[in-house]
Amino acid sequence: MADKTIGPGRETHQPASPTLTLNADAGADTGAGTVADAIGDAGADLAPDADSPAMSTQYETIIIGGGPGGYVAAIRLGQLGVKTLCIEKEAMGGVCLNWGCIPSKALIAAANLANKVRNAEHMGITVKNLEIDVAKMQQWKEGIVKKLTSGVASLVKGNGSDIVMGTATITDPNPGI
């Protein structure tokens, strides 16, 4: 097969395409409309699944997982002009952004602020009846997470890669990778 330039001075050989099974919601937001729109007719074949519409598209790269490795790769590949699909099963950004580091640090920052306010009397600041509304704090934290995850998705799409919400499995026993 012919070499294909994917960036300044970068060349790659195209290996045989593996078969990939994709399970996705037909109405999932991909930035191109629906899964069927995103997987229209563009390297790897996507085999239709019982839960997804019949579809076949050629992508030069398919990334399974939209965590910190997957979304960064999708952004860079999009910048290089490589037709890329990122498949994520839950939420763009991965565990750290959605459930781990970021939400935890937001709640820790709120707790630290409450603690500082409670103990600020020595500085001449007195607050009586400080109340903590846990439900409101959770809403605030979720707003931070939503802003960051939508930012990640916007960066991926804005750099030319597609996103499908679903799962993927390489089913070819010899995918050539």
C-alpha positions, 0 to 999 in steps of 0.5 A: 500500500502507498504511504500516506503523509499525516503531518510534516515529515510523518509517514505511515503504512496502512495496515489491514483494517481490523473489524470493530464491533460498535454498540452505540445509541443511534441518537447519540450526540456525535457532533455530526448529528447521529451515530449513523451520520458520523459513521456515514461512508468514510481505515477500519470497518465498523461492523453493525451490531444488533443495538446499532444502525447498519453502518460502515465508515472508514476512519484512519484511526479509531480511539476506544476511550475518551479519557485523558489519553484518548481525547488528547490523541483525538485532538492531535490526530484531528489537527494533523488531518487524520480521520479519527473517531473517538468512542466513549462509553460514559463521559468524555474526560475519563475518571479523573475529570468526571468522578475522581480528581476534579470533583474531589478537589472541588468539594475539598476546596469548598470544605476548606473555605468553610473551615477557613470562614469558621476559624477566621475570628482571629483575623477579625472575621466573625460568621455566625450560623454558617450553614453548608447546603450539601445539595447545592455544593453537589450542584456546583461541583456538577456544573464544574464537571459539565463545563470541563467535559463539554470543553473536552468534547468541543476541543475534539470536535473542533479539531476535526475528530468525531465522537460516538457514545458507546462501546467498541470491541476489536473482534478480528483475531488478527487485527494487524496491530 
